[in-house]
Amino acid sequence: MNGRCFIVSIALAAVMVCAAAAVAAAQDRDAFLVKKTIHCPGCDLAGTNLDRRDLTGADLSSANLKGATFSRAVLRGANLSGASLTAANFKRRDLTGANLSGANLEGATFHRAILRGANLSGANLKEANLNVAVLTSANLQRANLVQALLFQAEAGGADFTGANLSGALMGSARLIVAKLDGADLTFADLWEARLTNATLRNATLTDTNLHAATLLRADMSGVTGERTNLTQANMRSANLSGAVLHGADLFQADLVEADLSRADLAFSRLSAAKLFNANQTDTKFQGAIMPDNSVHP
């Protein structure tokens, strides 16, 4: 066989493989639509009515589900990794243990949805509605949560490591023992959020609102930011060693027994703050307003 014939043979084989794959995909889609199977990876299911379907453990990875409806559907343990789910409505849906890693969920609604133990790592959740959602122990590492809504979300033990939460609205969210290491919380609103024993190592807190937040024993070592609002925050026994928070507002903040060693709080306001037994070894207070309202040189 000469070289030209060999190349033609390879090309024909590739075409046949692609054709066979297309036929198989069409068969999978047809079987899925008539409910003979719950698996349809990579299928084009745009606009499909999936209401009331029990899709527990279904494989819909990389599927196009844009415009599909999920009213009363059950998606526990479903594989939706890499799926296209822009603006999908999962309100009150059960997605316990579901795999949504890398999925496009921009503008999706998860209001009161159950995402306990779900994998949302690397997912695009920009402007998604996760208000009052259950995210206990969920994996949201490196997820895009820009301007997402997480008001009163239950996210105890959730992992937001490296996530982009800039502009996210997280008022009264429960983030006890949650991981936010390296997360970008620029302009995020965590008014009265509960972050007891949470870790925020090296997180960005520029213009972050943590008014009256509970940061009891939180690890905030190495955090950076400017104009962070920590007024009336409970930061007892918190670790802020090496933190750089220029111009932070710590009015009436409780920093009893907190570790402020090597922290830079230049030009911050600490009026009426409680610093009893706080570790202030090598702490920088240049230009800061101290608890007694004096200005530190």
N, C-alpha and C positions, 0 to 999 in steps of 0.2 A: 504494500500500500504506500503510495507516494505521500509527501507531506501535505499536499492540498486535500487529498481525500481524507487523510487523517483528521485534519482541522474541520472539514465538513461533517465528518462522523461525530466529532466531539460536539459541534454546534447543534446537530440534530438531536443528540442525546440530551443536551441541556434543555432544548425546546420541549422534548418529550417529558422530561422530569417536571418542568414548569407546568406543562399542560395537565399532567397527572396530579400535581399538587393543587391546581386550580379546581379540578374535578372533585378531589377529596374535600377541599374547603367548601365547595358548593353543597356536597353531600352532608358535611357536618352541619352546615347552616340549615339545610332543609330538615335534618333530623332534630336539630335544636328547636326550630320553630314549631314543629309538630309535637314537641315535648317527648321525643323518644330518647333524648339525652340532655344532660345539663352542661355538657362540655362543648365549647366552641371557640377555642383559642384562635386569635387573629381574625375572627369573622367580622364582616361588615354588618353590624346590627343597628345601624343608625335609625332612630325613630321607632324602634321595635317596642311593642307593648309587652312588658314583662311583669305587669301587675299580678299580684297574688302568686307568682311563681316561687316555688321552694327551690332556691339555688344554693342550698347548703353544700359547701365543698365544690361548687362548680368551678370549672376552669374557663375563664373568659379573658385570659391574659392577652394583652395587646389588641383586644377587640375594639372596634369602633362602635361606641355606645352613645354617641352624641345624639341627644334628643330622645333617647329611650326613656320609658317610664317604669318606675319601680314601686308603685303604690302597693303597700302591704306585702311586698316581696321579702323573702328571708334570704340573707346573704352571709350567714355565719360561715366563717372559714373559706369563703369564696376567694378565688385567685383572680384579681382584677389588676394585676401588676402591668404597668405600661399601657393601660386602657385609656381611651379617649372618653372622658366623662364631663366635658365642659358644661357647667350650669346644671348638672344632674341634680335631681331632687331625692335626697335620702332622708327626708324628715321623718324622725321617729323609727327609722329602719334599724334592724339588728345586724350589725356588721362585726360582731364579736370575732376576733381572730382573723379577720379578712386581710388579704394581702393586696394593698393598694400602692405598693412601692413604685415610684416613677410614674404614677398615673397623672393624667392631666385633669385636675379637678377645679380648675379656675372658676370661681363664681358658684361652685356647687353648694347645696344646702344640706347641712347635717344637723339641723336644729333638733335637739333632744335625741339624736341618734346614739346608738350604743356601739362604740368603737373600742371596747375593752380589749387590750392586747393586740390591736390591729397594727399592721405594718404600713406606715405611711412615709417611710424614709424616701427622701428625694422627690416626693410628690409635689405637684404644683397646686397649692391651695390658696393662691392669691385671691383675696376678696371673698373667700369661702365663708359661709355662715356655720359656725360651730357653737353657737350659743347654747348653753345648758347641755352640751353633748357630754357623753361619758367617754373619756379618753384614758382611763386608768391603765397604767403600764403600757400604753401605746408607744410605738416607735415612730418618732417624727424627726429623726436625724436628718439634717440638711434640707428639710422641707421648706418650700417657699410659702410663707404665711403672711406675706406683705398685705397689710390692711385687712387681715382676716378678723372675723368676729368670734371671740371666745368668752363672752360675758357669762359668768357663773359656770364655766366649763369645769367638769370634774376630771382633773388630769393628775391625780396623785400618782407618783412613780413614773410618769411619762418621761420620755427621753427626747428633748428638743436640742440636743447637742448640734451646734453649727447651724441651727435653723435661722431663717431670716424672718423675724417677727416685727420688722419695722412698721410702725403705724398700726399695729394690731390693737384691737380693743379687747382688753382682758380683765375688765373690772370685776372684782369679787371672785375671780377664778381660784379654784383650789389646786395648788401646785405643790402640795406637801411631798417632800422627798423627790421632787421632780429634778431632772437634769437640764440645765440651760447653759452648759459650758460652751463658751465661744459663740453664743447666740447673739444676733444683732437685734437689740430692743430699742433702737433709735425711734423716738416719738411714740413708743408703745405706751398704752394706758393700762396700768395695773393697779388702779385705785382699789384699796382695801383687799388686794389679792393676798392669799395665804401661801406663803413660801417657807413654812417651817421645815428646817433641815434640808432645804433645797440647795443645789449647787449651781452657782453662776460664775464659775471660774473663767476669767478673761472675757466675760461678756461685755458688750458695748451698751452703755446706758446713757447715751447723749439725749437730753431732753425727754428722758423716760419719766413717766408719772408713777411713783410708788407711794403716793400719799396714803398714810395710815395702813400701809401694807405690813403684814406679819412676816418678818425675816428672822425669826428666832432660830439661832444656831445655824443660819445659812452660811454657806461657804462662798464669799464674794471676793476671794483673793484674786488680785490682778485685774479686777474690773476697771474699765476706763469709760470716761464720759464727761460731758460738760452740762451744767445746768440741770443735773438730775434732781427731781423732786422727791425727797425722802422725809417730808414734813410729817411729824407724828408717827413715823414708822417704828415698829417694835423690832429692834436689831440686837436684842440682848444676846450676848455670847456669840455674835456673828463674827466671822473671820473676814476682815477687810485688809489683811496684810498686803502691802504692795499695791493697793488700789490707787488709781489716779482719778479723782473726781473734782475737777476744778469748778468752782462756782456752784457747788451742790447746795441745795436747801435742806438743812437738817434741823429746822426749827422744831423744838420739842421732841426730837427723836430720842428713843431710848437705846443708848449704847452702853449700858451697864455691862461690864466684863467683856466687852467686845475687843477684838484684836485689831488695833489700828497701827500696828508696827509698820514702819516704812511707807505708810499711806501718804498721799499728797492731796490735802484738802484745801489747797490754796484758794483764797477768796470765797470760801464757802460760808454759809450762815449756820452757826450752831447755837443760836440764841435759845436759852432754856432747854438745851439738850442735856441729857443725863450721861455723864462720862465716868461715873463711879466705878473704880477698879478697872477701867479700860486700859489696855496696853498701848501706851503712847510712845513707845521707843522709836526714835527717829521719825516721828510723824511730822509732816510739814503743814503748818497752819498759816503760812504767809498771807497776810491781808484778810484772814478769816475773822468773822464776828464770833467771839467765844461765848460760852453759856452765860457769862456775867455781862454780856453786851460790850465788852472791851474789844478793841481791834488788835489782833495779834500783829506784832511788827513784821 
